[in-house]
Amino acid sequence: MGKDLHIRDIDENEHLELTKIADKMGVSVNSIVKDAIDKWLQNKTHLPHVHDLLIYSDEKSMNNFLKSLDRMADKSQWHKSFVAPPDHHTEKIFSRLNWNNETVKPYNPKGMDDMKYCGQLIQQLSKESKKKPLCCVDFVITDIARNSFRKAMEIERAYDESRLPGLMFCPYSTSDLVSSDMTEMIELFMMHDRIFLIKDDDIYKLNMTKESVHKIFLN
């Protein structure tokens, strides 16, 4: 038996436009709405495998972002987790927000075995998530980048080719990126799905595409 669905925040103009489209197609407004819901539910059954880059200006800005991220993650069944070096500045806020610290101990990502260590992190995250989609913030990759940006890129590339279900955030401070060269920075940008700039309470999405010189003179 069908159920009535009341949709808020659709104004009169939007409803009128939807009615015109329905009339042209020879269907009802209800049919269009139901089709949209069916498609959304179908897409929802496929878990996202998202790999995002965060660039933050300072510790306060990152902490503000984490509070907002926690509020959003609480609205659904995410496995909220993080990995970070010992005594990292975010440990206190993650603890207050009741996020899971999945950092493998002893902490030793640097040197020749950094790829192996990060592989252990991924295994730990996969195991502890208990089939829930991840919402994970990875500060270990930042620590590796400070020692060797090239090594960090190798690990980023390896994860990008074999992602876990859910959301993986790789945070870099602006000072982290200053130490890299332009080629490495572009590679870092291009291997992530989305790039977010975080400053104070604001979040900006950065879109990056490779362009030809002639496009500079167009539009």
PyMOL commands that set and color helices and strands:
alter all, ss='L'
color gray80, all
select helices_A, chain A and resi 12-25+29-44+59-73+91-96+114-128+140-147+149-161+174-178+182-190+213-217
alter helices_A, ss='H'
color red, helices_A
select strands_A, chain A and resi 49-56+79-83+100-101+134-138+166-173+194-199+202-206
alter strands_A, ss='S'
color yellow, strands_A
deselect
rebuild
show_as cartoon
